[in-house]
Amino acid sequence: MKQEASVVKIVSIDDKKQSPVGKCCMCSRHILNDPEEFWCSETRLIGNKHYCGGCLLELAPIINEVKESFDKEMIKGYNEGYFYSIDQATGRMVTNDG
C-alpha cells in the first residue's frame, strides 16, 4: 500500500509489547504496540490524529462513495473544460480552468 505524506503508519519504537502508542480520536480506544491486534497494527496518523484499524475499516464504505462521487465530478468537469485537483499545501479540493 502506498503511504501518502499526510498518512503515517504508526509503529512504536519500544520493543515492549503492549506499550501505549496513542488514543484513537474517533472511538477513544487506547492504541498499543501490538502487531497481533488488527486495530493496533493498522493504526494511522492522519493530520496529527490517531485512527485505529477498526475505525478506518468502518469508514471504508463511506470513503468509497465519496471516491465514486469525486470520479463522476472529475469526468463531468473534464467534459465542461474544468477539473478538480488537491492543493498539496492545504489538502483542499480546488477547481482549475482547463
C-alpha positions as CSV (number, residue, x, y, z in Angstrom):
1,M,0.0,0.0,0.0
2,K,1.3,3.4,-0.9
3,Q,1.9,5.8,2.0
4,E,0.9,9.4,1.4
5,A,2.8,12.2,3.1
6,S,-0.1,13.0,5.4
7,V,-0.8,9.4,6.3
8,V,1.7,7.7,8.6
9,K,1.6,4.1,9.7
10,I,2.2,4.1,13.5
11,V,4.9,1.8,14.8
12,S,6.2,2.2,18.3
13,I,10.0,2.1,18.7
14,D,9.6,0.5,22.1
15,D,10.2,-3.3,21.9
16,K,7.9,-4.0,24.8
17,K,4.6,-5.5,23.6
18,Q,1.5,-3.6,24.8
19,S,3.3,-0.3,25.2
20,P,0.9,2.6,24.6
21,V,1.2,4.5,21.3
22,G,-1.8,6.8,21.5
23,K,-5.6,7.0,21.5
24,C,-8.0,6.8,18.6
25,C,-9.7,10.2,18.0
26,M,-12.9,8.5,16.8
27,C,-13.6,5.7,19.3
28,S,-11.2,6.7,22.1
29,R,-9.7,3.2,22.2
30,H,-6.1,3.1,23.5
31,I,-3.7,2.0,20.8
32,L,-1.0,-0.3,21.9
33,N,2.2,-1.6,20.3
34,D,0.7,-4.9,19.5
35,P,1.2,-6.3,15.9
36,E,-1.1,-9.2,16.6
37,E,-4.2,-7.0,17.1
38,F,-5.6,-5.7,13.8
39,W,-6.9,-2.4,15.2
40,C,-3.4,-1.7,16.6
41,S,-1.3,-2.8,13.7
42,E,-3.4,-0.9,11.1
43,T,-3.4,2.4,13.1
44,R,-2.7,5.5,11.0
45,L,-1.7,9.1,12.0
46,I,-3.7,11.4,9.8
47,G,-3.5,15.2,10.4
48,N,-1.8,14.6,13.7
49,K,-4.7,12.4,14.9
50,H,-4.6,8.6,15.5
51,Y,-7.2,6.4,13.8
52,C,-7.3,2.8,14.8
53,G,-7.7,0.0,12.2
54,G,-11.3,-0.7,13.3
55,C,-12.4,2.9,12.7
56,L,-10.7,3.0,9.4
57,L,-12.4,-0.2,8.4
58,E,-15.8,1.3,9.3
59,L,-15.0,4.4,7.2
60,A,-14.3,2.3,4.0
61,P,-17.8,2.2,2.6
62,I,-18.2,6.0,3.1
63,I,-14.9,6.7,1.5
64,N,-15.8,4.5,-1.5
65,E,-19.0,6.5,-2.0
66,V,-17.1,9.8,-1.8
67,K,-14.5,8.5,-4.3
68,E,-17.2,7.5,-6.8
69,S,-18.8,10.9,-6.5
70,F,-15.5,12.6,-6.9
71,D,-14.8,10.5,-10.0
72,K,-18.1,11.5,-11.5
73,E,-17.4,15.2,-10.9
74,M,-14.0,14.8,-12.4
75,I,-15.5,13.3,-15.6
76,K,-18.2,16.0,-15.7
77,G,-15.6,18.8,-15.1
78,Y,-13.3,17.4,-17.8
79,N,-16.1,17.5,-20.3
80,E,-17.0,21.0,-19.4
81,G,-13.4,22.3,-19.5
82,Y,-12.5,22.5,-15.9
83,F,-11.1,19.9,-13.4
84,Y,-10.5,19.4,-9.7
85,S,-7.2,18.9,-8.0
86,I,-6.0,18.8,-4.4
87,D,-3.9,21.7,-3.1
88,Q,-1.0,19.9,-1.5
89,A,-0.3,22.8,0.9
90,T,-3.9,22.9,2.4
91,G,-5.3,19.5,1.4
92,R,-8.4,21.1,0.0
93,M,-10.0,20.5,-3.4
94,V,-9.6,23.3,-5.9
95,T,-11.1,23.9,-9.3
96,N,-8.8,24.7,-12.2
97,D,-9.8,26.0,-15.6
98,G,-8.6,23.8,-18.5
